[in-house]
Amino acid sequence: MSDFGTPGRSDSKGFCLVLSAPSGTGKTTVGELLTAEDSTIVRSVSMTTRSMRPNEQDGVDYRFVSADEFKAKIRQGAFLEWAEVYDGVLYGTPRDTVERVIRSGDVALLVIDVQGGRAVKAIFPEAVLVFLIPPSMDCLSRRLKQRGLETDDQIHRRLIKARTEMKYLPAYDYGVENDDGKQQLTVDAIRGIITAERRRISRWEPQ
Amino acid sequence: MSDFGTPGRSDSKGFCLVLSAPSGTGKTTVGELLTAEDSTIVRSVSMTTRSMRPNEQDGVDYRFVSADEFKAKIRQGAFLEWAEVYDGVLYGTPRDTVERVIRSGDVALLVIDVQGGRAVKAIFPEAVLVFLIPPSMDCLSRRLKQRGLETDDQIHRRLIKARTEMKYLPAYDYGVENDDGKQQLTVDAIRGIITAERRRISRWEPQ
């Protein structure tokens, strides 16, 4: 330890990292790569009322709950942020798990949409907001079609929504391009952001 | 290029990175490692009136000039910051070379003292200020003695000054510990800070 009268160090202080992007920009994959490489980055598992996809696991990808259960949680104030997305499906970030991760000194990773990011920043002003930027609309459209999970009409609506979502960019702290086939560069850039933010002096505890 | 109506990207926008530390914390070595690893980090060569040390080279380590020449430059407003340190020796950062590096899109690295950092931030509010923190006073004292460049009395004065210099920490953006034998960790942390700051949205050009 330094005996220079420095304020409390931040290296071991947890914070909230919000990762947002228009749908199809690959935020889920980037989030998985981040947590796989570093055990001090802990992804917060969101709650949702949508049906589970074949490759998903309850409690790992999402906590899948009924609409009634979800609405009860809203009434209890149990969400840091929640949103109703396509076709009335609800998504939310449970506040208690995020707070537990931050208290333990780790980085709580929230992979959420842009409206959610703004809500989190309002509750945790020290949260770090990262926006993943798709290289182009064409590329985003191609990705969504390749994923093969939605109809052309659903994809068209997503693309219109993506343009709107880009308007939230100025509310974010960092913008990271996520190019096709270069996801490791994206992950490295976000790891750099975490390295920096852990050392931000404004984050140090006053003594 | 993204066609999402994103503002001008910052990846290629230069900025000023100030690296400060109490004397003996190893800021010169850390600066050398940073520029050796990455050609987009360009160290600004300071001007000084002190005498050249045996291992130094004019125009590389410093531009060694006479006191008269230095004072003429002050009158011309040619310095971004300058200071009179031990025994009337003058050090200064020429403004033109720093501005040239920033304009070219690179990172202008300024290895300067804490008063200088504050002066640079006043002129370039977008400058990034990094403070290298020595692990302890004992360690700093040991390093200065090992360097063998100064008398015990000079070292004693440096140590007193170091304590005062630590008071400037809150004016800095980031604090990075520089432990003995772990300089690569220090360099990696600063590289993370550069990676992050290149992607800071507030740095993007408005369109």
HADDOCK unambig.tbl for C-alpha pairs under 7 A between the chains (distance, minus, plus):
assign (segid A and resid 1 and name CA) (segid B and resid 135 and name CA) 6.12 0.50 0.50
assign (segid A and resid 1 and name CA) (segid B and resid 136 and name CA) 6.89 0.50 0.50
assign (segid A and resid 2 and name CA) (segid B and resid 134 and name CA) 6.82 0.50 0.50
assign (segid A and resid 2 and name CA) (segid B and resid 135 and name CA) 4.66 0.50 0.50
assign (segid A and resid 2 and name CA) (segid B and resid 136 and name CA) 4.59 0.50 0.50
assign (segid A and resid 3 and name CA) (segid B and resid 136 and name CA) 5.32 0.50 0.50
assign (segid A and resid 3 and name CA) (segid B and resid 137 and name CA) 6.57 0.50 0.50
assign (segid A and resid 4 and name CA) (segid B and resid 136 and name CA) 6.70 0.50 0.50
assign (segid A and resid 4 and name CA) (segid B and resid 137 and name CA) 6.97 0.50 0.50
assign (segid A and resid 4 and name CA) (segid B and resid 163 and name CA) 6.38 0.50 0.50
assign (segid A and resid 4 and name CA) (segid B and resid 166 and name CA) 6.73 0.50 0.50
assign (segid A and resid 134 and name CA) (segid B and resid 2 and name CA) 6.87 0.50 0.50
assign (segid A and resid 135 and name CA) (segid B and resid 1 and name CA) 6.19 0.50 0.50
assign (segid A and resid 135 and name CA) (segid B and resid 2 and name CA) 4.69 0.50 0.50
assign (segid A and resid 136 and name CA) (segid B and resid 1 and name CA) 6.92 0.50 0.50
assign (segid A and resid 136 and name CA) (segid B and resid 2 and name CA) 4.59 0.50 0.50
assign (segid A and resid 136 and name CA) (segid B and resid 3 and name CA) 5.34 0.50 0.50
assign (segid A and resid 136 and name CA) (segid B and resid 4 and name CA) 6.70 0.50 0.50
assign (segid A and resid 137 and name CA) (segid B and resid 3 and name CA) 6.57 0.50 0.50
assign (segid A and resid 137 and name CA) (segid B and resid 4 and name CA) 6.95 0.50 0.50
assign (segid A and resid 163 and name CA) (segid B and resid 4 and name CA) 6.40 0.50 0.50
assign (segid A and resid 166 and name CA) (segid B and resid 4 and name CA) 6.78 0.50 0.50
assign (segid A and resid 170 and name CA) (segid B and resid 201 and name CA) 6.69 0.50 0.50
assign (segid A and resid 172 and name CA) (segid B and resid 201 and name CA) 6.94 0.50 0.50
assign (segid A and resid 173 and name CA) (segid B and resid 200 and name CA) 5.85 0.50 0.50
assign (segid A and resid 173 and name CA) (segid B and resid 201 and name CA) 5.67 0.50 0.50
assign (segid A and resid 174 and name CA) (segid B and resid 199 and name CA) 5.32 0.50 0.50
assign (segid A and resid 174 and name CA) (segid B and resid 200 and name CA) 4.45 0.50 0.50
assign (segid A and resid 174 and name CA) (segid B and resid 201 and name CA) 5.09 0.50 0.50
assign (segid A and resid 175 and name CA) (segid B and resid 199 and name CA) 5.43 0.50 0.50
assign (segid A and resid 175 and name CA) (segid B and resid 200 and name CA) 6.44 0.50 0.50
assign (segid A and resid 175 and name CA) (segid B and resid 201 and name CA) 5.90 0.50 0.50
assign (segid A and resid 176 and name CA) (segid B and resid 199 and name CA) 6.33 0.50 0.50
assign (segid A and resid 189 and name CA) (segid B and resid 195 and name CA) 6.14 0.50 0.50
assign (segid A and resid 189 and name CA) (segid B and resid 196 and name CA) 6.82 0.50 0.50
assign (segid A and resid 192 and name CA) (segid B and resid 192 and name CA) 3.92 0.50 0.50
assign (segid A and resid 192 and name CA) (segid B and resid 193 and name CA) 6.37 0.50 0.50
assign (segid A and resid 192 and name CA) (segid B and resid 195 and name CA) 5.62 0.50 0.50
assign (segid A and resid 192 and name CA) (segid B and resid 196 and name CA) 5.66 0.50 0.50
assign (segid A and resid 193 and name CA) (segid B and resid 192 and name CA) 6.37 0.50 0.50
assign (segid A and resid 193 and name CA) (segid B and resid 193 and name CA) 6.69 0.50 0.50
assign (segid A and resid 193 and name CA) (segid B and resid 195 and name CA) 6.85 0.50 0.50
assign (segid A and resid 193 and name CA) (segid B and resid 196 and name CA) 4.47 0.50 0.50
assign (segid A and resid 195 and name CA) (segid B and resid 189 and name CA) 6.14 0.50 0.50
assign (segid A and resid 195 and name CA) (segid B and resid 192 and name CA) 5.63 0.50 0.50
assign (segid A and resid 195 and name CA) (segid B and resid 193 and name CA) 6.86 0.50 0.50
assign (segid A and resid 196 and name CA) (segid B and resid 189 and name CA) 6.81 0.50 0.50
assign (segid A and resid 196 and name CA) (segid B and resid 192 and name CA) 5.67 0.50 0.50
assign (segid A and resid 196 and name CA) (segid B and resid 193 and name CA) 4.48 0.50 0.50
assign (segid A and resid 196 and name CA) (segid B and resid 196 and name CA) 6.65 0.50 0.50
assign (segid A and resid 199 and name CA) (segid B and resid 174 and name CA) 5.32 0.50 0.50
assign (segid A and resid 199 and name CA) (segid B and resid 175 and name CA) 5.44 0.50 0.50
assign (segid A and resid 199 and name CA) (segid B and resid 176 and name CA) 6.33 0.50 0.50
assign (segid A and resid 200 and name CA) (segid B and resid 173 and name CA) 5.85 0.50 0.50
assign (segid A and resid 200 and name CA) (segid B and resid 174 and name CA) 4.45 0.50 0.50
assign (segid A and resid 200 and name CA) (segid B and resid 175 and name CA) 6.46 0.50 0.50
assign (segid A and resid 201 and name CA) (segid B and resid 170 and name CA) 6.67 0.50 0.50
assign (segid A and resid 201 and name CA) (segid B and resid 172 and name CA) 6.94 0.50 0.50
assign (segid A and resid 201 and name CA) (segid B and resid 173 and name CA) 5.68 0.50 0.50
assign (segid A and resid 201 and name CA) (segid B and resid 174 and name CA) 5.09 0.50 0.50
assign (segid A and resid 201 and name CA) (segid B and resid 175 and name CA) 5.90 0.50 0.50
